Amino acid sequence: MHLSSISLHLPQRHKTKSSDDTDDEGFEKCTFVVSVLKVSLHLKMLLRVIISERDIRKVTLDTVPDTVHGLKEVLRSKLQLTDCFDLQYEDKDFNDFCNLSSVTDLSKDKATLKILISPPDTVSDSSLDTAVLPVSQSPSTSTQVTSSFSQLKQSRLHTWPAVFTIPTFSYDVELRLKHGNEAYSKDGTLLKMSRDMQTEILDKLAEGVFAYKAYPDKEEIKSVAIALVEKHPCLKERGSAAGWYGWKLSLTWKMGNYRSKLRDAGCNELQVNSTKRGTGGVQGQQNKVKKPKRSETNFLPDLPAGRDQKTLEHERELMCQEMKKRSPDMSFVDASMSSTYALRRQEIIYEEPPVSEMKKRWPALFCERQISAEFNRLMTLDLSKSFYEGIDRHLPKLLCLYRSKRCMDIVEMRAIMDSLDKNASNQRKRIAVLQGLPWIMRENPSQFVKICEHTDSEEEMTRGMTLGILTVVADVTDPIPCSSSDVALVIEEAVVLRGLGDIPNAYVNMMGLLYALNINYPKNLRYTFEVERDVLLKYDYGVSLQSVQGTFERTSIDHFRVQIVFSSANRVRLIAIHFFCLLIGKFCLWS
């Protein structure tokens, strides 16, 4: 709909006639025509998005962005894409795909887009760079950090991609694959591989997989095998309908062999789980398995090149001295925390110190700025942005769920919603969602979130709190306080962080510290934290959300059953999340 001009008809203007205003009779009835720019009102658009040959999705846009960059950001959010990509559209003049340079090239109602995943960027991330600080120079004499940087020997800068990018093989292998793909496209002839060629392909794939994860799960291995036969169809198996199952098994064994080689070479991330580690009575004993359980990207990196524990420990001491100042140099602290990340992770994983000791040795870790930075170093994910986007995305549906008859039978839930009705600001809605989540998961948060007055004893309130949030308010009877004088985070019966402002911000920092300190979720609130992690943060932990969504849609509330068989490690967790999504009914969260 285009608007080119606006006509304004003004009423008659009555004035007393005089010699000075004889010309005013022309204003008895006037019509002003105001020219304006054309305004385009974008209606809904239906998109057919091709991610790969086997992954084609239907996307509906309520509003069409004005720029290609805006369209890419919308698709990134809706399709959960993490890698960089380019867009192509199906041009009607040529009946083929062309690069999308302007949104105006798309049809008004329907369009077909093709996503081209770009290979991972090899440039190091600034948050994972290591600032080289001179040992002889203290932050008191110089607050400038030198510009010499050295990247961590093993740092993963990307999460697992939506579509795995097959690496480039050696020239002779690529040449054989090229001729093999041409023969396959003509008459379907499959390539006969030599043992050396198969070994090189598996070695390259294992190296590419390890760049994302040291311990990939079955679904991730499967995605690599599918991506391989999609790019090189001549590598499909004979007599196999899918054509990739044998590659999946071979790559699984190859990853085990590849980890063994790196373990023997001294990779800390793998050596920590070796049964040969240790000396004396410890050697040969089965050690506690210490590997990423929540898809940590940089779980246990090696020390930076050219650095040892002694120099990094000296940097830590300088940073502690800086933090004792009234106004510490945060640029120096940021650089020190980044450079000592590997030392800190080894201390947390190997020694598992209590939180009180960690706060003494690493005081900078217990501030909001460094919690967010540490989570980004560990997970390559923006903590605050992901959490708030997740909670705002599901806010209306969750509140509809909370007001359902099933949930309103819970006394605590009814009190939360009654308090929200008095003042339904967006911030109070966030608090209501977080406060009500444990109750619909049938877990009791009475020892997790406590509301107290400023006259109450802190020691008394934190007693028995292994993990929790303490809110100081004037009216303790209101489950959603309108204002609070202080919000603190409690770990192991001690306040570790104060002045958080509100409960949502306390949740954000609590999730960051749980990951940074490698702390397990509380057993009595396990399913609540699982939902917050998988639904609010929307971070995939080895479970195909599309397959889970299909289960939710096919399962009725009256007949609670799990129709997809998962691994034993994930089955209990998925049943809990399955139950949570069943309660939503038609307000299904998985969009």
C-alpha positions in Angstrom: 0.0 0.0 0.0 1.6 3.3 -1.1 0.8 6.7 0.1 1.9 9.5 -2.2 0.0 12.6 -0.9 -2.3 13.7 1.9 -5.1 16.2 1.3 -6.1 18.2 4.3 -9.5 20.0 4.0 -9.7 22.8 6.5 -13.0 24.4 7.7 -14.0 27.9 6.7 -12.0 30.6 8.3 -14.1 33.6 9.4 -12.4 36.9 9.8 -13.6 40.6 10.1 -13.0 42.4 6.8 -10.7 45.3 6.8 -8.4 47.1 4.4 -5.4 45.0 5.5 -7.0 41.6 5.0 -9.0 41.9 1.8 -6.9 39.1 0.5 -8.1 36.8 3.3 -11.2 36.0 1.4 -9.2 33.5 -0.4 -8.9 31.5 2.8 -12.7 31.0 3.1 -12.2 27.4 2.0 -8.7 26.1 1.4 -7.2 22.7 0.5 -3.7 22.0 1.5 -1.9 19.2 -0.3 1.1 17.9 1.6 3.5 15.8 -0.4 5.2 13.1 1.5 7.6 10.3 0.8 6.2 6.9 -0.2 5.7 4.7 2.8 5.7 0.9 2.4 3.6 -1.0 4.8 5.1 -4.5 4.8 2.6 -7.3 5.3 3.3 -10.9 6.3 5.7 -12.8 4.2 6.1 -16.6 3.8 9.6 -17.9 3.3 10.9 -21.2 2.1 14.4 -21.4 3.6 16.9 -23.9 2.3 19.6 -24.6 4.8 20.9 -27.8 3.2 19.6 -30.5 0.9 17.9 -32.3 3.8 17.0 -29.3 5.9 14.4 -27.1 4.3 12.1 -25.0 6.6 9.1 -22.8 6.4 9.4 -19.4 8.1 6.6 -16.8 8.5 7.7 -13.1 9.0 5.2 -10.8 10.6 7.2 -7.8 9.4 9.8 -7.7 6.7 13.0 -5.9 7.7 14.2 -3.0 5.5 17.8 -4.3 5.1 19.4 -7.6 4.2 21.3 -7.4 7.5 18.1 -7.1 9.4 16.6 -10.1 7.5 19.7 -12.2 8.3 19.4 -11.4 12.0 15.7 -12.4 12.0 16.5 -15.7 10.3 19.4 -16.3 12.7 17.0 -16.0 15.6 14.2 -18.0 14.2 16.4 -20.8 12.8 18.9 -20.8 15.7 21.9 -20.3 13.4 25.3 -19.6 15.0 27.6 -19.4 12.1 28.0 -16.5 9.6 26.1 -17.0 6.4 25.1 -15.3 3.2 21.6 -15.2 1.6 20.5 -16.1 -2.0 17.1 -15.8 -3.4 15.3 -17.6 -6.3 15.2 -15.1 -9.2 12.1 -15.6 -11.4 13.8 -14.2 -14.5 16.6 -16.8 -14.5 14.9 -19.6 -12.4 18.0 -19.9 -10.3 19.5 -18.5 -7.1 21.2 -15.1 -7.0 22.9 -13.2 -4.2 20.4 -11.1 -2.2 21.6 -7.5 -2.2 18.3 -5.7 -1.4 15.1 -6.8 0.3 13.1 -5.2 -2.5 14.3 -8.1 -4.8 12.0 -10.5 -2.9 8.4 -11.1 -3.8 5.7 -9.4 -1.7 4.0 -12.6 -0.4 6.3 -15.6 -0.9 10.0 -16.1 -1.5 12.6 -18.9 -1.5 15.9 -18.2 0.2 19.0 -20.3 0.3 21.5 -20.0 3.2 25.2 -20.4 2.5 27.1 -21.2 5.7 30.5 -19.4 5.8 33.5 -21.4 7.2 34.5 -20.6 10.8 36.6 -17.5 11.1 40.1 -18.3 12.1 40.8 -14.9 13.7 41.1 -15.1 17.4 38.4 -13.6 19.6 39.4 -10.7 21.8 37.9 -12.3 24.9 40.1 -15.4 24.4 43.3 -13.5 23.6 46.0 -13.5 26.1 47.6 -10.2 27.1 51.3 -10.6 27.8 52.0 -8.6 30.9 55.6 -7.9 31.8 56.5 -9.7 35.0 58.7 -6.9 36.3 56.1 -4.3 35.8 53.2 -3.9 38.3 49.9 -2.3 37.6 50.6 0.5 40.1 53.5 1.8 37.9 51.9 1.3 34.6 48.2 0.8 33.8 48.7 0.3 30.1 48.6 -3.3 28.9 51.1 -4.1 26.1 49.7 -4.7 22.7 51.4 -8.1 22.3 48.9 -10.9 22.3 49.2 -14.6 22.0 46.2 -16.9 21.5 45.5 -19.7 23.7 46.9 -23.0 22.4 43.5 -24.5 22.4 40.5 -22.2 22.3 37.2 -22.8 20.6 35.6 -19.6 19.4 32.4 -21.1 18.0 29.6 -23.4 19.2 28.5 -26.4 17.3 27.2 -25.2 13.9 23.7 -25.7 12.6 25.3 -27.2 9.4 28.7 -28.7 9.7 31.2 -27.4 7.1 33.2 -30.2 5.5 36.9 -29.2 5.4 39.0 -29.1 2.3 41.1 -32.2 1.7 44.5 -32.6 0.0 44.7 -31.8 -3.7 44.7 -35.4 -4.9 41.7 -36.4 -2.7 39.7 -33.3 -3.8 40.5 -34.2 -7.5 39.2 -37.7 -7.0 36.1 -36.5 -5.3 35.5 -34.0 -8.1 35.6 -36.7 -10.8 33.6 -39.1 -8.5 30.8 -36.5 -8.0 30.7 -35.9 -11.8 30.3 -39.6 -12.4 27.6 -39.9 -9.7 25.6 -37.0 -11.2 25.6 -38.7 -14.6 24.8 -42.4 -13.8 24.9 -42.7 -10.0 28.3 -44.5 -9.9 29.8 -44.6 -6.5 33.5 -43.9 -5.8 35.8 -46.7 -5.0 38.1 -45.4 -2.3 41.5 -46.6 -1.3 42.4 -47.1 2.4 44.7 -44.1 2.4 42.0 -41.9 1.0 39.4 -43.0 3.6 42.0 -42.5 6.3 42.7 -38.9 5.2 39.0 -38.0 5.0 38.4 -39.3 8.5 41.5 -37.6 9.9 40.4 -34.2 8.5 36.8 -34.7 9.8 38.1 -35.6 13.3 40.3 -32.5 13.3 37.3 -30.4 12.2 35.0 -31.9 14.9 37.6 -31.4 17.6 37.7 -27.7 16.8 34.1 -27.6 18.1 34.0 -30.4 20.7 36.3 -33.0 22.2 33.4 -35.2 23.1 30.7 -34.9 20.4 27.5 -36.9 20.9 25.8 -39.3 18.5 23.6 -36.6 16.9 26.6 -34.4 16.2 28.6 -37.2 14.6 25.5 -38.0 12.6 25.3 -34.5 11.3 28.9 -34.6 10.1 28.3 -37.9 8.3 25.2 -36.4 6.6 27.0 -33.2 5.6 29.8 -35.3 4.1 27.6 -37.4 1.7 25.6 -34.2 0.9 28.7 -32.4 -0.3 30.3 -35.5 -1.9 27.4 -37.9 -2.9 29.9 -40.2 -4.5 30.9 -41.3 -1.0 27.5 -42.8 -0.2 27.5 -46.5 0.9 26.4 -49.2 -1.4 23.2 -50.9 -0.5 22.4 -48.3 2.2 19.2 -46.2 2.0 20.7 -43.3 3.9 24.2 -43.7 2.6 26.0 -42.2 5.7 25.6 -44.8 8.5 29.0 -46.4 7.9 30.7 -43.0 7.9 29.0 -42.3 11.3 30.5 -45.5 12.8 33.9 -44.9 11.3 34.0 -41.3 12.5 33.0 -42.4 16.0 36.0 -44.8 16.2 38.2 -42.2 14.6 37.3 -39.6 17.3 38.4 -42.1 20.0 41.7 -42.7 18.3 42.2 -39.0 17.7 41.6 -38.2 21.4 44.1 -40.9 22.3 46.8 -39.3 20.2 46.1 -35.9 21.7 46.1 -37.3 25.2 49.5 -38.9 24.6 50.7 -35.6 23.2 49.8 -33.9 26.5 46.4 -32.2 25.9 45.1 -31.2 29.3 41.5 -31.5 28.3 41.9 -35.2 27.5 44.8 -36.0 29.9 42.6 -35.1 32.9 40.5 -38.3 32.2 43.5 -40.6 31.7 43.7 -43.6 34.1 47.5 -43.3 33.9 47.6 -39.9 35.3 49.2 -39.4 38.7 52.1 -41.0 40.6 52.5 -43.5 43.4 49.2 -44.9 44.8 47.1 -42.7 42.5 48.7 -44.0 39.3 46.5 -46.5 37.5 43.4 -45.8 39.6 40.2 -44.8 37.9 39.8 -41.1 38.1 36.6 -39.1 38.2 35.6 -38.2 34.7 36.0 -34.5 34.1 34.6 -33.5 30.7 32.1 -30.9 29.5 28.6 -31.9 30.7 26.8 -28.7 29.7 28.5 -28.2 26.3 31.2 -25.9 27.6 33.2 -24.8 24.5 36.5 -24.1 26.3 36.2 -26.5 29.2 39.9 -27.1 30.0 42.3 -25.2 27.6 46.1 -25.5 27.7 48.3 -22.8 29.1 49.1 -19.9 26.6 52.1 -20.4 24.4 55.3 -19.3 26.2 53.7 -19.0 29.6 53.9 -21.3 32.6 52.1 -21.6 35.9 54.7 -19.4 37.7 54.3 -16.4 35.4 50.5 -16.8 35.3 50.4 -17.0 39.1 52.4 -13.8 39.3 49.9 -12.1 37.1 47.1 -13.4 39.4 48.8 -11.8 42.4 49.2 -8.5 40.6 45.5 -8.6 39.7 44.6 -9.3 43.4 46.6 -6.3 44.5 44.8 -4.2 41.9 41.4 -5.3 43.1 42.2 -4.1 46.6 42.3 -0.5 45.4 39.2 1.7 45.8 39.2 2.4 42.0 40.9 -0.5 40.3 42.1 -0.3 36.7 39.4 -2.5 35.0 41.3 -2.6 31.7 44.3 -4.2 33.5 41.9 -6.6 35.3 40.2 -7.6 32.1 43.5 -8.4 30.4 44.7 -10.3 33.5 41.5 -12.4 33.8 41.7 -13.2 30.1 45.4 -14.2 30.2 45.0 -16.4 33.3 41.8 -18.2 32.1 43.6 -21.5 31.5 45.3 -21.4 34.9 41.9 -20.7 36.6 40.1 -23.5 34.7 42.8 -26.0 35.6 42.5 -25.0 39.3 38.7 -25.3 39.2 38.7 -28.7 37.4 41.7 -30.4 39.0 41.4 -29.2 42.6 37.7 -28.3 42.9 38.3 -25.7 45.7 35.4 -24.3 47.8 33.8 -21.0 46.6 35.2 -19.1 49.6 38.7 -20.0 48.6 38.0 -19.1 45.0 36.8 -15.7 46.1 40.0 -15.0 47.9 42.2 -16.1 45.1 40.1 -14.7 42.2 38.2 -11.7 43.6 37.6 -10.2 40.2 35.6 -13.3 39.2 32.9 -12.3 41.6 31.8 -9.1 39.8 29.1 -8.8 37.2 31.6 -7.6 34.5 33.9 -10.6 34.8 31.0 -13.1 35.3 29.7 -12.2 31.8 33.2 -12.2 30.3 34.0 -15.6 31.9 30.8 -17.1 30.6 31.7 -15.8 27.1 35.2 -17.3 27.3 33.7 -20.7 28.5 30.6 -20.9 26.3 31.3 -18.4 23.5 27.8 -17.0 24.3 26.6 -13.7 25.5 25.0 -14.5 28.8 22.8 -11.5 29.5 21.6 -11.1 25.9 20.7 -14.8 25.6 18.9 -15.0 28.9 16.8 -11.9 28.5 16.0 -12.6 24.9 14.9 -16.1 25.9 12.7 -15.0 28.8 11.1 -12.2 26.8 10.4 -14.6 23.9 8.5 -17.0 26.1 7.0 -14.4 28.5 3.4 -14.2 27.1 3.1 -18.0 26.7 4.4 -18.7 30.1 2.1 -16.2 31.8 -0.8 -17.8 29.9 0.3 -21.1 31.3 0.5 -19.7 34.8 -3.1 -18.5 34.6 -4.4 -21.9 33.4 -6.6 -23.8 35.8 -4.0 -26.5 36.3 -1.5 -24.0 37.6 -3.9 -21.7 39.5 -4.6 -24.6 41.8 -1.2 -24.1 43.3 -1.5 -21.6 46.2 2.0 -20.0 45.6 1.3 -19.6 41.9 -2.0 -17.9 42.6 -0.3 -15.5 45.0 2.4 -14.6 42.4 -0.3 -13.9 39.7 -2.4 -11.8 42.1 0.7 -9.7 42.9 1.4 -9.3 39.2 -2.1 -8.0 38.5 -1.5 -5.0 40.8 1.4 -3.8 38.7 2.1 -5.6 35.5 5.3 -4.0 34.4 7.6 -5.9 32.1 10.2 -6.3 34.8 7.6 -7.7 37.2 6.5 -10.1 34.5 10.0 -11.4 34.3 10.2 -11.9 38.0 6.8 -13.7 38.0 8.0 -16.1 35.3 11.2 -16.9 37.2 9.4 -17.2 40.5 6.6 -19.5 39.2 8.8 -21.8 37.2 9.8 -24.1 40.1 6.2 -24.5 41.2 5.0 -25.8 37.8 8.0 -28.2 37.8 6.7 -29.5 41.2 9.9 -28.3 43.0 9.9 -26.2 46.2 12.0 -23.0 45.9 11.5 -21.9 49.5 15.2 -22.4 50.3 16.2 -20.9 47.0 14.6 -17.5 46.8 14.2 -15.8 50.2 12.6 -12.4 50.9 13.6 -10.6 54.1 13.7 -7.3 55.8 16.8 -5.2 56.5 16.5 -6.0 60.2 16.7 -9.8 59.7 20.0 -11.5 60.5 22.0 -12.3 57.4 23.6 -15.4 59.0 20.1 -16.7 59.9 18.7 -16.1 56.4 21.7 -17.8 54.6 21.8 -20.8 56.9 21.1 -23.9 54.8 21.3 -22.1 51.5 23.7 -24.0 49.2 22.6 -21.8 46.3 20.0 -19.0 46.4 18.9 -15.4 46.0 18.4 -13.1 49.0 16.1 -10.1 48.5 15.9 -7.3 51.1 12.5 -5.5 50.8 10.1 -3.4 53.0 7.1 -5.7 52.5 7.9 -9.4 52.8 4.3 -10.4 52.2 4.5 -9.5 48.5 5.9 -12.4 46.4 6.9 -9.9 43.7 8.3 -6.9 45.5 7.9 -3.6 43.6 11.3 -2.4 44.9 14.2 -3.9 46.9 17.0 -2.3 48.8 19.4 -5.1 48.0 19.5 -8.3 46.0 22.3 -10.7 46.9 23.6 -14.0 45.6 24.3 -16.8 48.1 26.5 -19.9 47.4 27.5 -22.3 50.1 25.8 -20.3 52.9 27.8 -17.2 52.1 26.9 -14.0 50.2 29.2 -13.8 47.2 27.7 -10.9 45.3 25.6 -7.9 46.4 23.8 -5.0 44.8 22.4 -7.0 41.9 19.4 -4.7 41.6 16.6 -7.1 40.8 15.9 -10.8 40.7 16.3 -11.4 36.9 19.8 -9.9 37.1 20.5 -12.2 40.0 19.5 -15.2 37.9 21.8 -14.1 35.1 24.8 -13.8 37.4 23.9 -17.0 39.2 23.9 -19.0 35.9 27.2 -17.4 35.0 28.9 -18.4 38.3 27.5 -22.0 38.1 29.3 -22.4 34.8 32.4 -20.5 35.8 32.9 -22.4 39.0 31.8 -25.8 37.5 29.0 -26.2 40.2 26.3 -28.7 39.7 22.6 -27.7 39.8 20.9 -28.1 43.1 19.2 -31.5 43.3 16.0 -30.2 44.6 15.8 -27.7 41.7 17.4 -29.7 39.0 14.5 -29.7 36.5 13.9 -25.9 37.0 17.5 -25.2 36.0 17.3 -27.6 33.1 14.3 -25.7 31.7 16.0 -22.4 32.2 19.1 -23.7 30.4 17.4 -25.4 27.5 14.3 -23.2 27.1 15.3 -19.7 28.2 19.0 -19.8 27.2 17.9 -22.1 24.4 21.3 -23.8 24.3 21.3 -27.2 22.7 23.1 -29.8 24.9 23.2 -32.9 22.7 19.4 -33.1 22.2 17.7 -32.4 18.9 15.1 -29.8 19.7 13.3 -30.6 16.5 12.8 -34.2 17.4 11.7 -33.2 20.9 9.2 -30.7 19.4 7.8 -33.4 17.2 7.2 -35.5 20.3 5.4 -32.7 22.2 3.1 -32.0 19.2 2.2 -35.7 18.9 1.6 -36.2 22.6 -1.6 -35.2 24.3 -1.8 -33.9 27.9 -4.2 -36.8 28.9 -1.8 -39.5 27.6 1.7 -38.7 28.9 4.2 -40.8 27.1 7.6 -40.4 25.5 7.6 -41.5 21.9 11.3 -41.0 21.1 14.0 -43.1 22.8 16.9 -41.1 24.1 20.2 -42.1 25.7 20.1 -43.0 29.4 22.0 -39.9 30.3 19.4 -37.6 28.9 16.2 -39.6 29.4 15.3 -38.4 32.9 16.0 -34.7 32.1 14.0 -34.9 28.9 11.1 -36.5 30.6 11.0 -33.5 33.0 11.3 -31.0 30.2 8.7 -33.0 28.3 6.3 -32.7 31.2 6.9 -29.0 31.4 6.1 -28.5 27.7 3.0 -30.7 28.0 1.6 -28.3 30.6 1.9 -25.6 28.0 -0.6 -27.3 25.7 -1.4 -25.1 22.8 1.0 -22.5 24.1 4.0 -24.7 23.1 7.3 -23.0 23.7 9.2 -24.6 20.9 8.9 -22.1 18.1 
